[in-house]
Amino acid sequence: MMELLKLVESLHLPDWWICAGFVRSIVWDILHNFEERTPLADIDVIYFDPKNIDEAADLFLEEKLSFLNPTVPWSVKNEARMHVKSNMPPYQSSVDAISKFPETATAIGVKLDDQDRIVLTAPHGIKDLINLEVKPTIHFQKKKERIAIYKNRINQKNWKLRWNQLKIHYN
């Protein structure tokens, strides 16, 4: 994980984080006493740059990371434009965007500070993550279309098949 954090850090992206499954899955693996890490569908790298919201920039960064480490399925997103896809007001930062992820246990990110120490952000705390609880963030609890997005994600991800101790909350 440190190698991947250092690779992303080397890009010098503004307000960058590796988030979601990168953190969540290893915590759940440890809490389930798995000896091997669960393979990730992708490594979610986010950053916040309102000066360049062209999606081509994200694709260029994915290619650059793939060149540096081709064994990793990179996914790079500038959160300065992702509010449109999520049908939400503009995000103010990457942490603001993370706070609006669908699940509390996924709304988590890590990065390195200028002394290569790990920095954690968890806008909804880590209680649900370490208690193996999957709950919608407040942004996915009230509007019908967002509730449906949350429920569809839970069904598509089928996390309970891998991590059988999870407690899934649907509202």
N, C-alpha and C positions, 0 to 999 in steps of 0.2 A: 504493500500500500504506500509506503514511503517513497518508493521509486516512482510510482504513478503521480503522487503529489508533487515530487520534484520536477517531473516532466512538465506538468501543467504550470507549475510556478515559473519554469524557464521561458514560458511564452509572455510573461509580464502583462497579463490581461488585467484590466481594471475590475476590481471587486469580484474576483473569481472564487469559485468553490467547486469541489467535487461533492455531489450530494446524492440523496435518495438511496437507491439500492446498494451503492458502494459502502455506505455506513450501515444501513439497516440490516442487510443480509449477513454481514459478518457478526453483528451483535446477535441476531437470531441463531446463526450457526453455533456460536459459542454457548448460548443459552440452551441449545438442543444437544450439546456435547458432540457435535459433528467433528470428526477428525479432519475432514477435507472441506475446503471452502466451496460453497455453492457457486457454480459458474453464473456470471452475470450476463444478461442479454446485452447490456451496454454499460459504459461508464459515463454517467451524466456530469458533464462539465458545464457550469454556467458562469456567466460574467455579466457585467452591466456597463454598456457603453452607448449612451444615447447619441453620440456623434456619428456612429456607423451602424445603422440598423439593417443593413443589407444582408439577407440570408446567405449570400455568397461568401461573406466574411466567415460565417460559421463553418461552411463547407471547407473553406481554405484551412481553417484551424484544425478541423477533423483530419484533413489530409496531412497536415504537418505533424500532428500527434501520431497518426498512423505510420508515417515515415520513421518517427522516433521510436515507436513501439508498435509494430504491425500485429502483434498477438492480441491486442486489446480492441474491442469494439467501441470506439469513441463516439459520443454524441455531444456536440457542442451547441449551446444556445445562448444568444444574447438576450437576457431577460428584459432589456429595454424595449423589445418589440413583442415579447411573448404574451403580454396582456391581451393583445388583439385575438390571438388564438384561443385564449382562455375566457374571452368575453368579460373582462374585468377592467376596472379603471387602471390607468398606467401604474406600473410598479415604480417605486422610488429607489430601489436598490435590489441587489441579489437576495439579501436576507428578507426583504419585503416579499419578493417572489416566492422564496422558499416557504414563507408563512402561509402562502395561498396554495400550496400543494394539496392534493385531495386528502391524504391520510396524515394523521399526527406522527405516526411512526416513520413516515417517509420524509416528513418536513424537517430534514436534518442535513447538515453539510459540514465539511471539513476543508481546511486549507492550511498552508504554512505561513507563519509570520516571518519577519525579516531575519530571525535567528533560527529558522527551520524547526520551530516548535509548532505542534499541531494546535490549531484553533478550531473550536467546535461552535457551530450555531445550531440552536434548537428552539425556534420561535414558540413552539408549543411544549417545550420541555422534553425530557427523556423518559418520563414515567411510563407512558404507553409503550414506548420502544422496549424498555427493559422488563416490563410486565407482560410482554408478548400480546399486547392489545392493539387491534387495528380499529381505529375510530376515524370518522370524518373530521377534518378541520372545520372550524366554524363557517368557513366559506363554502362548504359543501353540505350544510345541514338544513338550509332553509328554502332555497329556490329549487323547484321541481327538476329543472334540467341539470343542475349541479348534483342533486341527490342521485339522479339517474347515472350521471358520469361516474360518481363514486361507486355505486353498486355494480355498474358494468366493469369497472376496473377490478373490483374484488373478484368478480366471477371470471374475468379473463386471466388475471394473474394466478388464480388458484393456489395461493400461497400455502393454504392449509394442507395441501397434498405433500408439500416438502417439509413444512414446519408444523407438525400436527398439534403442538401445544398452543398454537395461536387462538386467541379469543377474538372472533370477528363480530364487530358491532355494525349493524346496518342503518342505524339512525342515531 
